Each structure stands twice: as structure tokens, then as C-alpha cells.
Amino acid sequence: MYLAGFVASYFLVTYQLRRKGLNLNKDIVLSLYSYLIIGLVAGARLGYVIFYNFPLYLQHPLEIFAVWQGGMSFHGGLLGSIMAGILACRKNKLAFWQMSDFLIVTAPIGLGLGRIGNFINGELYGRITNVPWAMVFPSGGPLLRHTSQIYEFLLEGVVLFIILWNLKDRQMNPGILSALFLILYSIFRFFVEFFREPDPQLGFILGPFTMGQLLSSIMVCIGVGVFYLRIRNEKDVQKKKLEEVL
């Protein structure tokens, strides 16, 4: 699913670059994706280790490398991708916020595919329910549960992609699309977490809330901050240009 998501992202990003008349060297684009792949995988794994099961991995540090046993965190993957993207843009002398906006509109594809993978594996299932579309998951006991992976596929994948893809050609300051992604994903994830079974090693934290909701709350605050700063930055640029003219 990771591979399919990156391939789809690559073709959609190169499509956008051609439409915008930005004919970047193919090697530069591939270099950017190499950084992003490493950053995402490393960040997702370390994020899971730190946020979701730190005591276990502190006792058994070699288990950190056992990625085949599962355990990847979206929030950690996002942080790793951002750091890798900054390094790649500096190396190739690219405008970070501009490239971030090109890339971020394709991110929901990978997210959606990832949730389909979770559903196929019967993992990250929902809480016990009696809704008509509930399912029994092999590792979730005999009781019916919410298909929370499908909820996330629809919201974080389909709906988020449609929104961002339809906004990408509008006149916006660089970084605004990236900020909207952070805000909307956080809202969708926070909502779906009410239907998703909490991680057994953590359970609920801060009352009725989960670790996913805590991380999403931080993320939405960062998104709002980025949104505000990118708008203010553009206003400052326009003000400076006006002063130069006067």
C-alpha cells in the first residue's frame, strides 16, 4: 500500500508540475521521493515506538527494527516526511512550501490505501457496536465491531483528496494547502477515533480520549498556526511591495 501510494503520488505531482509549467529535472523529483520514502517509513516506525509502545521498546530495543510485526504511526510518518522534505528541498534548491502543496494533495491517496490495507489485515478495527454494517474481525473476538478502517478510508482518503484536489488550482499563498491538510485530517481522525478501538497497551488517555485524538489535537493547532503565518507572510510581502512603489 505504501508503494502504491507513492507511485500514485509521483504521477499526480509530475502532472501538476507540467500544468504549472515547472519542468523539474526527473532526477530531482526522484531524489525528493527517495528522501520522503525514507523519512516516512523511519518516522512512522519511530512515532509508533515513542507514542504508542515506548516501555516495551525500551526493554527490547532490537524490536524497533522488527517492522514486519507491525506498528506504524501516521503522525510520526508525517513528521519524518516533513523533515526529509526540508532536507531534500534545501539540497535541490526547491521552494519548500510550494513543493509541499504539490505533494500534500496526493497524500490522501496513500492514507486511503493504507486504511484498506488495515481492513484487509483485520487490524485497527472499531469498537463494539450493533450497526447493520458491523463485522466480526478475527483478532477482535466474537463481537460485532465498527469498520473504522473504512470510515477512515472514506474521510481521510476519499473526502480529503476530493477537497484538496479541487482547491489546488485556486490562487492561494504557498503553504495554505498544506495547512488545510493538517487541519482537515486532524478533524477527520479525531472524529473517527470515537469509533475505533483504542490501542490495547494504551487504552484511553485524558478521560475518554485516545492517543490518536491527542496527537490530532496538537496537529490541528499546528495547522491553524501554519495557516495564519502563511497568510500573514503574504500580507507582509504585499505591504513591502506597496511601500516600495510609494
N, C-alpha and C positions, 0 to 999 in steps of 0.2 A: 504493500500500500504506500509506503514511503517512496519507493521507486516510481510507481505510477503517478503519485502526486508531483514529484519533482519533474518528471518528463512533461506532464501536462502544463506545469508552471513555466517550464523553459519555452515551450512553443507559444504560449499565450504572451509571455513577456517579449519574446522576439517579434511577435505580431504587433504588439503595442509600439515597440521601438521603431519598426518600419513605418507605422502610421504616423508617428510623430516626426519622422524624418531623421531619427537618431540612429545612424548606421554604425553601431558599435562593432568593433572587431569581434569575430566569433570567439577567438581565444580569450578575450576579456570577459565575455559573457560566461563562457565555460569555467573560467577561473573564479568568477563570482559565485557560481553554483557549487564549485568544489569547496569553497570556504563555507557556504551556507549548509551544505550537507554535513560537513564535519561539525560545525557549530551546533546544528540542530540535534544530531544524534548524541553528541557529548553532553550538551546542555540538558536534553531530555532525560538522559540517564542520571546525571548528577543531580538534577532537580528532584527526581524521584527519591534518590538516596537521601538527600538533605531534608526535603519537605515531608516525605511520606514514611520513611522507614530508617531513620538515622541510627537509632540504637542498635538495630540488627547489623547494619553495615559497619558500625563502629567496632562491634565484636568480631565480625567476619569481613574484613576489608577486601579480601580477594573476591568476594561475592559481587562486588561492584562491577566486575568485568563479565559476569555471567548474564549477559543481556538476553540470552536465549530463554532465560527463566521468566522474562517479562519485567515490567516496571519502567515505564517511561512517563515523564511529566510534560504536559503541554507548556506550562508556564516556564519550566526550566529550558525546554527546547526553544521557546520564543526568545528568552534572554540570551541563550547561546547563539541563536541566529543573528540577533541584533549586534552582538559583539563581533561575530565573524563578518557581518556585513560592513561594519565600520572599518575593520581592518582591510577588507577587500576593496572598499571604495577609496581608502587612502592609498593603497598600493597602486590602483589603476587610475587614480585621479578622477574619480567619479563623484557627482553630487549625491551625497548620501540620501537626503530626503526625497529627491527626485526618483532615485532608483528604488527606494523603499516603497514609494507609492506604486511603481510599476509592479513590484513583486507582491505587495500585500493583497492586491485584488485577486491574485491567484491562490493565496494561502487557503481559502475555504475549501478548495478542491481537495487538497491534501488532508485537511481536517475531516471532511466528509468521508473520504475513502478510509481514513483511519478508524472512524466510528463504524463503518461497515465491517472492517476487519475485527473490531471488538465484538460486533454482533455475531460474526461467523465463528469466532473463538469462544463465544458464550461467556465473555468476561465483561467486567464493569456493568453488570446488569442492574436493573432497577429494584426499587423497594416492593414489598409485598402489596398486592392490590387485587381487586376483583373486576377491573375494567374488562370489556369484551375482548380486547386485543392482547391481554396479558399472556405471558408464556412461562413455561417451566424451563429453567436453564439447568443443564447437567450439574454444574458446580454450585448451584444456588438452592439446593434442597428441593423438596416435592411441591412447594407452594408456588402459586402464580405470582409473577412479578411484572413490573413495568418494563417495556422495551426501551429503556432510557438511551441506549445506543442509537436507536432510530430517531428518537426525539432530537438528539444532538446532531445526527446526520442532517436532519431537516433544517434545524435552526442554524447551527454553526457552519454547515456545509452549503445547503441549497439556498436558504434565505439570505445568508450573509454574502454569498457570491453574487446573487442577483442584485442586491443593493449596491455593493461596491462596483460591480461591473457597469452598472447603469450610471454611476456617478463619475467614472474615470475620465470621461471626455469633457466634463464640465470645467469651467475656469475656476481653479482653486489654487490656493497657495501650496507650495510643496510641503508635504508632511501632514496635510489635513486628512487625506485618505487613510494614512497610517494611524492617525489619532482616532478616526471613526472606527477603524477595525478594532482597536484596543477597547473602545467604549462598547461597541455593539457585541463583540464576542463576550466580554465580561458580563453584560446583561443577560445574554442568552445562556451562558454557562451557569450563572448564579441561579437562574430560574430552573434549569433542568436538574440541578443538584438536589432540588426538593423531591425529585422522583427517583434519583439514583442512590443505590445502596452505598453508604459510606465505606471507606476502606476499613476492613476488619481490625487492622492493627492500630487504627486511629480512632474510629468511631466519630462521634460528634465532638466538636470543639466550640468553645464560646456559646454554650447553650445548644440551640437546635441547628447550628451551622456546621458545615464541613470545611475541611482544608481547602477544597476547590473553591468554595464560596469566599473564604478568607483571602486567598490569592487573587481571585477575580475582583474583590473589592479594592485591593491595592492597585490592581491593573486598571480599573476604570478611573481611579483617581489620577494615575499617571497619564491615561489617555486624555482626560479633561485638561490636565496641565499642559500636555503637548499641543492640544488644540488651541488653547489660549495663547501659548507662546508663539506658535506659528502664525496666528492672526496678528498678534502684537508686533512680531518681527516684520511682517509685510507692511503694517501701518507705519512703522518707523522708517522703513526704506522709502515708502511713498512720501512721507513727510520730508525726509532728507532731500529727495529729488526736487520737491516743490521749493524748498529753501534755496537750493542751488539755482533754480530758474529765476526766483525772485531776486 
